Amino acid sequence: MKLEIDDDGELFRLTAPANGLGEHPYDRYRVMYVGGVAAPVGVGLVPADPSTYDGNPQSLVSP
């Protein structure tokens, strides 16, 4: 069985909110990737460590 999931040609976006608060609000996630203004220019999506990422690009995992 093959199942194609389409979002009318648009990129899929994670809409699940982080439940945590405080210094590291994403630490409930096992894996995460960030992009847009949080990623270095021209890189696209980059890995982020949920236990240390705080929304600041300086806290991203080094490539």
N, C-alpha and C positions, 0 to 999 in steps of 0.2 A: 504494500500500500504506500502510495506517495501522497504527501500533503504539502502543498505550496502555501506559504503564508506571504501575503502581499499587503503592503501599506500604500497602494497606489503610487509606487515608485519613490516614495519618501523613505528617509532613514527612520529606523525604529528608535524610539527614545524610552529610556527607563522612567517610569512615572511613580515608582514606589518611593515613598518618602523615607528618609532615615528616621528611625524611631528614637535614637539616642539624642541626648542633649549634652552640652558642655564642651570640653576641649576637643574631643574627637567624636563628633556625632555620627560617623559612618562605621564605627567599630563593630556593629552587628553584622555587617556584610563580610563574606568570605573573600570576595574578589571584586575589584572595581576598576573601571577605566574612566578617565575624564578627558574632555576635549573642549573645544571652543576657547574661551578666554583663559581657562585654567591650564591649557596645554601650551607648550612652547610654540611659537609661530611656525606654521607650515608643517607641523608634525602630525596632526590629526588626533587620534586617540592615543593616550599613554596610560600605562598602568599606574595605579595609586595604591598605597598600602592603607587599607581601611582603618588599621589600628593607629596610624599616625597622621593620615591626611586630615587637614582641618579646613580645606577650602582655599588655602594659600598655595599657589604654584610652587613656592619654595619647599613645601613639604612633600612634593612628588618623589616617587621612586626614581633613582638615577638610572638612566639607560645603560 
